[in-house]
Amino acid sequence: MQKIATVEGTKNIINKYPFAFQKKFGQNFLVEPSILDKIISSANITKEDCVLEIGPGIGSVTQPLLEKAGKVVAIEIDNQLIPILNEQFGHNEHFKLIHKDVLKVDLQQLLDEEACGMKIKVVANLPYYITTPIIMLLLESRLPLESITVMVQKEVADRLNAPAGNKQYGAITASMNYYCTSKLVTNVPRQCFMPSPNVSSAVIQLNLHKTPPVDVGNEEQFFKIIKGAFAQRRKTLLNTLTSTSDFGISKDQLRDVLEETGIGASTRGETLGIYEFAKLSDAIDTKRI
C-alpha cells in the first residue's frame, strides 16, 4: 500500500473520493513522513498495545499504527471519511472504526470491549478546535491509559508544558499535572500539512500517573480552587478566590488559611503548583470544620 502521509499519497486519496475539506472539523492531513516517524517512535507502540486514535482523517497516522500495534480503534466524526477509512483498512482484523463524535462516546465501555487486556495508548492528530476538551475528557475519565501522544497547536503545547510562574501556565496546566507529566516531542512546521494550517503545531506526549502525585481530600474542591485561581490572573489569590468561589469560609478565614499554609494572601495563582493547591484545599477543609 502506498504511504498516505506524503503529498502524493494524500493527493491520490483526495482525488479518488468525493471529498471536501471540512473547516469546521479542522482537517489538516500530515504529509511529512519524518514527523510521522517521530510520533510513532515516541509513542513506543508494540503488538501488546491497543491504540485509540481520535480523528484519523484519511489514515495518515492509522497506516503506520496498524503496522506496529496489536489493534487500532479509530473514532471519526466526518461522514465523508468513513468509506475512505473502510476501504483502506476495513480488511484488517486489527482495525476498528467508530463513526461518532468522540465527546459523545463511552470510552470506558469501548476500551473494555476492544482492548481485551492490552495496554492502551492514545495517538492522534487532534482536531485543533476541540483539543483541550478531548485531552481533559481522556484524563478526567480515568481511563486505563499509559500515554497520550498527540499533535496539537503549538500554543496549546506551550501552555500544557509550562511550569508554574510562566505566563503560559494556566488552570488546564495545573489540572493536567495532577493526572500526568508532559513533554514536547517535536515542533511541526505548517508546511508539513495539507492544507497548511494558519498556526504552527507540535507533538506532545502525556504520560499518566498510576496514582496522583499529591493526596487531596476533596478533589472537587481542589479543581475548583485551581479554576478560581486563574479566573482573574491579575488579582491576588485571596481576592480572586473570594470573588469567584464559595468555599464555606469567610474572606478573613481564607486570608488566615493562606498565611498559615505559607502561601500568602498576596500571592497570585499562577505561581502555585499542584502541591500548593492541594495544601490549600486541605487547609480550607480543616478551617471549615
C-alpha positions as a printed Julia matrix, in Angstrom:
289×3 Matrix{Float64}:
   0.0    0.0    0.0
   1.27   3.48  -0.88
   2.35   5.59   2.1
  -0.5    8.0    2.84
   1.45  10.62   4.82
   3.08  12.15   1.74
   1.94  14.86  -0.65
   1.47  12.32  -3.44
  -0.28   9.76  -1.25
  -2.68  12.32   0.19
  -3.49  13.8   -3.21
  -4.2   10.35  -4.62
  -6.76   9.61  -1.91
  -8.39  13.04  -2.08
  -8.7   12.79  -5.87
 -10.11   9.27  -5.72
 -13.05  10.1   -3.46
 -15.71  12.85  -3.47
 -14.01  14.53  -0.53
 -14.1   18.19   0.5
 -12.12  19.56   3.43
 -14.36  20.49   6.35
 -13.1   23.64   8.02
 -15.44  23.01  10.96
 -13.57  19.78  11.7
 -10.14  21.4   11.47
  -8.89  18.95   8.85
  -5.19  19.25   8.05
  -3.56  16.0    6.92
   0.06  15.24   7.76
   2.24  14.85   4.65
   5.72  14.68   6.2
   6.93  11.12   6.88
   9.76  12.22   9.17
   7.27  13.8   11.6
   5.13  10.7   11.44
   8.17   8.57  12.3
   8.81  10.72  15.38
   5.2   10.32  16.53
   5.24   6.54  16.18
   8.7    6.21  17.72
   7.93   8.4   20.75
   4.68   6.51  21.41
   6.71   3.26  21.55
   3.92   1.18  20.01
   4.18  -2.62  20.2
   1.93  -5.57  19.36
   0.89  -5.6   23.01
  -0.78  -2.21  22.6
  -4.31  -1.19  21.7
  -4.13   2.31  20.24
  -7.04   4.72  20.44
  -6.83   7.14  17.51
  -9.07  10.22  17.52
  -9.76  11.89  14.19
  -7.89   9.52  11.84
  -8.81  11.58   8.77
  -7.72   9.69   5.67
  -5.48   7.36   7.67
  -2.11   9.11   7.57
  -1.29   8.05  11.13
  -3.52   4.97  11.12
  -1.43   3.26   8.46
   1.86   3.03  10.44
  -0.04   2.42  13.68
  -1.52  -0.76  12.21
   1.96  -1.93  11.3
   3.14  -1.58  14.9
   0.11  -2.06  17.19
  -1.88  -5.11  18.19
  -5.09  -3.19  17.49
  -6.17   0.31  16.42
  -9.54   1.72  17.44
 -10.23   4.87  15.43
 -13.01   7.38  16.13
 -14.03   9.61  13.22
 -16.91  12.11  13.06
 -16.85  13.08   9.36
 -19.22  11.06   7.15
 -17.0   11.63   4.1
 -14.05   9.86   5.66
 -15.78   6.64   6.69
 -15.73   4.97   3.23
 -12.11   6.05   2.74
 -11.02   4.51   6.04
 -13.07   1.37   5.47
 -11.59   0.82   2.02
  -8.05   1.46   3.23
  -8.15  -0.59   6.43
 -11.51  -2.37   6.72
  -9.94  -5.66   5.65
  -7.57  -5.57   8.61
  -8.92  -7.58  11.53
  -6.93  -5.42  13.93
  -8.74  -2.22  12.87
 -11.98  -0.98  14.43
 -13.69   2.16  13.12
 -16.2    4.08  15.24
 -18.27   6.69  13.37
 -19.11   9.08  16.2
 -18.21  12.33  17.95
 -15.52  11.33  20.46
 -17.04  13.63  23.08
 -20.22  11.52  22.95
 -18.57   8.1   23.12
 -18.47   5.99  26.28
 -14.73   5.48  26.05
 -14.5    3.2   29.06
 -17.06   0.8   27.6
 -15.43   0.99  24.17
 -11.99   0.15  25.52
 -13.37  -2.61  27.74
 -14.84  -4.21  24.63
 -11.95  -3.66  22.24
  -8.68  -3.64  24.21
  -9.06  -7.2   25.56
  -6.42  -6.79  28.24
  -3.88  -4.99  26.05
  -2.05  -1.87  27.17
  -3.87   1.22  25.91
  -2.25   4.27  24.35
  -3.71   7.28  22.55
  -2.06   8.53  19.37
  -3.76  11.24  17.34
  -3.55  14.33  15.2
  -6.23  16.08  17.25
  -8.74  18.5   15.72
  -7.41  21.82  16.99
 -10.83  23.34  17.66
 -11.56  20.8   20.42
  -8.06  19.84  21.59
  -8.49  20.87  25.22
 -11.92  19.23  25.72
 -10.59  15.96  24.26
  -7.46  15.92  26.41
  -9.41  16.71  29.58
 -12.0   14.06  28.68
  -9.26  11.45  28.36
  -7.74  12.44  31.7
 -10.87  13.07  33.75
 -12.48   9.82  32.59
  -9.72   7.94  34.46
  -9.27   5.62  31.51
  -6.57   2.95  31.89
  -4.19   4.77  29.54
  -0.41   4.52  29.57
   0.27   7.55  27.41
  -1.28  10.14  25.12
   0.84  11.22  22.13
  -0.91  13.92  20.14
  -0.42  16.64  17.58
  -1.74  19.97  18.86
  -1.49  23.65  18.12
   1.93  24.88  19.29
   0.34  27.49  21.51
  -1.54  24.7   23.31
   1.63  22.61  23.61
   3.45  25.57  25.18
   0.61  26.03  27.65
   0.45  22.36  28.62
   4.22  22.18  29.17
   4.56  25.49  31.03
   5.99  25.48  34.58
   4.34  27.36  37.43
   5.12  31.07  37.24
   5.37  31.08  33.45
   2.91  33.35  31.63
   1.68  30.32  29.64
   0.87  28.41  32.83
  -2.85  28.2   33.49
  -5.69  26.24  35.03
  -5.51  23.47  32.45
  -1.76  23.08  33.07
  -2.17  22.74  36.81
  -5.15  20.41  36.45
  -3.35  18.25  33.9
  -0.29  17.92  36.16
  -2.5   16.07  38.64
  -3.08  13.32  36.07
   0.17  13.16  34.1
   3.54  14.53  33.16
   4.06  16.15  29.77
   6.92  16.6   27.35
   7.45  18.13  23.94
   8.26  15.54  21.27
   8.82  17.86  18.31
   7.68  21.09  16.71
   5.9   20.77  13.38
   6.06  23.48  10.68
   2.89  24.45   8.82
   4.15  23.09   5.51
   4.02  19.56   6.91
   0.25  19.52   6.38
  -2.22  19.58   3.52
  -3.76  22.1    3.53
  -1.34  24.18   5.59
  -2.96  25.43   8.79
  -2.75  29.05   9.9
  -0.85  28.09  13.05
   2.26  26.16  13.94
   1.92  22.74  15.54
   3.73  20.48  17.97
   3.62  16.88  19.13
   3.37  16.38  22.88
   3.32  13.26  25.0
   1.43  12.89  28.25
   2.47  10.01  30.5
  -0.24   9.21  33.01
   0.43   8.77  36.72
  -0.62   5.44  38.17
  -1.61   7.41  41.26
  -1.82  11.23  41.6
   1.43  12.85  42.8
  -0.44  14.58  45.66
  -3.05  13.37  48.14
  -6.18  15.51  48.05
  -9.01  15.05  50.5
 -11.58  16.75  48.29
 -10.8   16.51  44.56
 -13.83  18.56  43.51
 -12.73  21.44  45.72
  -9.1   21.05  44.62
 -10.03  21.6   40.96
 -12.47  24.37  41.93
  -9.6   26.21  43.62
  -7.38  25.81  40.56
 -10.1   27.14  38.27
 -10.82  30.07  40.57
  -7.14  30.91  41.0
  -6.77  31.63  37.28
 -10.17  33.29  36.74
  -8.69  36.75  37.31
  -4.95  36.39  36.82
  -4.05  39.97  37.77
  -5.72  39.67  41.16
  -4.2   38.18  44.29
  -5.2   34.66  45.23
  -7.23  35.98  48.18
  -9.27  38.35  46.04
  -9.86  36.1   43.07
 -10.88  33.09  45.18
 -13.2   35.27  47.26
 -14.89  36.76  44.21
 -15.19  33.61  42.09
 -15.93  30.8   44.52
 -17.68  29.96  47.77
 -15.7   27.58  49.96
 -17.87  27.94  53.03
 -15.46  30.2   54.89
 -15.19  33.97  55.16
 -12.61  36.14  53.41
 -10.81  36.68  56.72
 -10.69  32.92  57.3
  -9.37  32.39  53.79
  -6.69  35.02  54.46
  -5.71  33.12  57.6
  -5.51  29.85  55.66
  -3.28  31.41  53.01
  -0.94  32.81  55.64
  -0.91  29.65  57.78
  -0.01  27.46  54.8
   2.84  29.78  53.88
   1.29  30.59  50.52
   0.43  34.18  51.4
  -2.7   36.23  50.75
  -0.99  38.45  48.17
   0.26  35.53  46.07
  -1.12  35.06  42.56
  -2.46  31.67  41.49
  -0.1   31.38  38.52
   2.84  30.86  40.9
   1.38  27.79  42.59
   1.99  24.15  41.64
  -0.32  21.26  42.41
   1.34  20.64  45.78
   0.42  24.14  46.95
  -3.1   23.83  45.54
  -3.55  20.52  47.37
  -2.22  22.0   50.6
  -4.61  24.95  50.26
  -7.59  22.73  49.54
  -7.0   20.53  52.57
  -6.4   23.58  54.8
  -9.72  25.09  53.72
 -11.46  21.86  54.68
  -9.84  21.99  58.11
 -10.8   25.65  58.62
 -14.4   24.96  57.62
 -14.69  22.16  60.18
